Amino acid sequence: MNLLPVKVKQLAHAADLPLPRYMTAGASGMDLLAAVSEEVTIPPGGFGVVPTGLAIALPDGYEAQIRPRSGLAAKFGVTLLNTPATIDQDYRGEIKVILINHGRNSFQVKRGDRIAQLVVASVVRVEWIPSSDLEETRRGAGGFGHTGWR
């Protein structure tokens, strides 16, 4: 497997936290950690922006996607408000995660908690070709639920 070199800047408020890493040999995402100075409480139905203390310089042709952690969703009803969030190749600011609490109880975010996953992916740019007609397919214009509800 090829490794993609990506520069990462660990900001002062995250200097004592480990860098993101893959938790298993087959993982596609790395866990992002909360770089909060004190515990943050997200009430039921509420959301909050959580800093990671990281800034990155992606190579040309790549993006980073911030995705929810399935364990937080399954156990607490906590996910990302904008998912997947996109970190563009030319962004150099701190990566922050917008957590939303769909659960029934308040959710506490502590320093170093694993709050989201970061996946780096290649980007394909599109050149639009205006057309008055499109090739027919079996699905056609069938939209939401066109194959049945269950």
C-alpha positions as CSV (number, residue, x, y, z in Angstrom):
1,M,0.0,0.0,0.0
2,N,1.3,3.4,-0.9
3,L,1.4,6.2,1.7
4,L,0.5,9.7,0.8
5,P,2.7,12.3,2.5
6,V,0.5,15.0,4.1
7,K,1.9,17.9,6.2
8,V,0.1,18.3,9.5
9,K,0.5,21.3,11.9
10,Q,-0.4,20.5,15.5
11,L,-1.6,23.8,17.1
12,A,-0.5,24.8,20.6
13,H,-3.8,23.8,22.2
14,A,-3.3,20.2,20.9
15,A,0.4,19.8,21.5
16,D,0.0,17.0,24.1
17,L,-2.5,15.0,22.0
18,P,-1.5,12.2,19.6
19,L,-1.8,12.7,15.9
20,P,-4.7,10.9,14.1
21,R,-3.9,7.3,13.4
22,Y,-5.6,4.3,11.8
23,M,-7.0,2.0,14.6
24,T,-6.8,-1.2,12.5
25,A,-4.8,-2.3,9.5
26,G,-7.9,-2.2,7.2
27,A,-9.3,1.2,8.4
28,S,-9.9,3.9,5.8
29,G,-10.4,6.6,8.4
30,M,-8.3,8.1,11.2
31,D,-9.9,9.2,14.4
32,L,-9.9,12.9,15.2
33,L,-9.5,13.9,18.8
34,A,-11.2,16.7,20.7
35,A,-8.7,19.4,21.6
36,V,-11.0,21.1,24.1
37,S,-9.5,22.9,27.1
38,E,-12.4,21.9,29.3
39,E,-15.4,19.5,29.0
40,V,-18.0,20.6,26.5
41,T,-21.7,19.6,27.0
42,I,-24.0,19.2,24.1
43,P,-27.6,19.0,25.2
44,P,-30.2,16.8,23.5
45,G,-31.1,18.5,20.2
46,G,-28.1,20.8,20.5
47,F,-24.9,21.0,18.5
48,G,-21.4,22.3,19.1
49,V,-18.2,23.1,17.2
50,V,-15.3,21.0,18.6
51,P,-11.7,21.9,17.8
52,T,-9.1,19.3,16.8
53,G,-6.0,21.4,17.1
54,L,-4.9,20.3,13.6
55,A,-4.3,22.0,10.3
56,I,-3.2,20.1,7.2
57,A,-1.7,20.8,3.8
58,L,-3.2,18.2,1.4
59,P,-1.5,17.6,-1.9
60,D,-3.1,18.9,-5.1
61,G,-5.9,16.5,-6.2
62,Y,-6.9,15.4,-2.7
63,E,-9.6,16.3,-0.2
64,A,-10.2,15.2,3.4
65,Q,-13.7,14.1,4.5
66,I,-14.8,14.3,8.1
67,R,-17.2,11.5,8.9
68,P,-19.2,10.4,12.0
69,R,-18.0,7.7,14.3
70,S,-20.5,4.8,14.2
71,G,-20.0,4.1,17.9
72,L,-21.0,7.6,19.0
73,A,-24.1,7.4,16.8
74,A,-25.1,3.9,18.0
75,K,-24.5,4.5,21.7
76,F,-25.3,8.1,22.2
77,G,-27.2,9.4,19.1
78,V,-24.3,11.8,18.4
79,T,-23.2,12.4,14.8
80,L,-22.0,15.2,12.6
81,L,-24.3,18.1,11.6
82,N,-22.7,18.3,8.1
83,T,-21.6,14.9,6.9
84,P,-19.4,14.3,5.3
85,A,-17.7,17.6,5.9
86,T,-15.1,18.5,3.2
87,I,-11.7,19.9,3.9
88,D,-10.5,21.3,0.6
89,Q,-7.0,21.0,-0.7
90,D,-6.3,24.7,-0.2
91,Y,-7.7,25.1,3.3
92,R,-5.0,25.8,5.9
93,G,-7.1,26.6,9.0
94,E,-7.9,24.4,12.0
95,I,-10.1,21.4,11.4
96,K,-13.2,21.7,13.6
97,V,-16.0,19.2,13.9
98,I,-19.7,20.1,14.2
99,L,-21.2,17.5,16.5
100,I,-25.0,17.2,16.9
101,N,-26.8,15.3,19.7
102,H,-29.8,13.4,18.5
103,G,-29.9,11.5,21.8
104,R,-32.1,11.9,24.8
105,N,-29.3,12.7,27.3
106,S,-26.6,15.4,27.3
107,F,-23.3,14.4,25.7
108,Q,-20.0,15.4,27.3
109,V,-17.0,15.9,25.1
110,K,-13.7,15.5,27.0
111,R,-10.2,16.4,26.0
112,G,-8.8,13.6,23.8
113,D,-12.1,12.0,23.0
114,R,-12.4,10.4,19.6
115,I,-15.1,12.5,17.9
116,A,-15.0,11.9,14.2
117,Q,-13.0,10.2,11.4
118,L,-10.9,11.8,8.8
119,V,-10.6,10.1,5.4
120,V,-8.3,11.4,2.6
121,A,-9.6,10.8,-0.9
122,S,-8.7,11.7,-4.4
123,V,-10.7,14.4,-6.2
124,V,-12.1,14.1,-9.7
125,R,-12.9,17.5,-11.4
126,V,-15.8,17.6,-13.8
127,E,-16.1,19.2,-17.2
128,W,-19.8,19.8,-18.0
129,I,-21.0,18.9,-21.5
130,P,-24.3,20.6,-22.2
131,S,-26.8,18.2,-23.8
132,S,-30.5,18.3,-24.7
133,D,-30.9,14.6,-24.1
134,L,-29.3,11.9,-21.9
135,E,-28.9,8.2,-22.6
136,E,-31.9,6.1,-21.4
137,T,-31.5,3.7,-18.4
138,R,-33.8,1.2,-16.8
139,R,-34.2,3.4,-13.8
140,G,-34.8,6.6,-15.8
141,A,-36.0,9.5,-13.7
142,G,-37.2,7.2,-10.8
143,G,-36.4,9.1,-7.6
144,F,-36.8,8.6,-3.9
145,G,-38.3,5.2,-3.1
146,H,-38.8,4.2,-6.7
147,T,-37.9,0.6,-6.1
148,G,-40.3,0.3,-3.1
149,W,-40.1,1.2,0.5
150,R,-38.9,-2.2,1.8
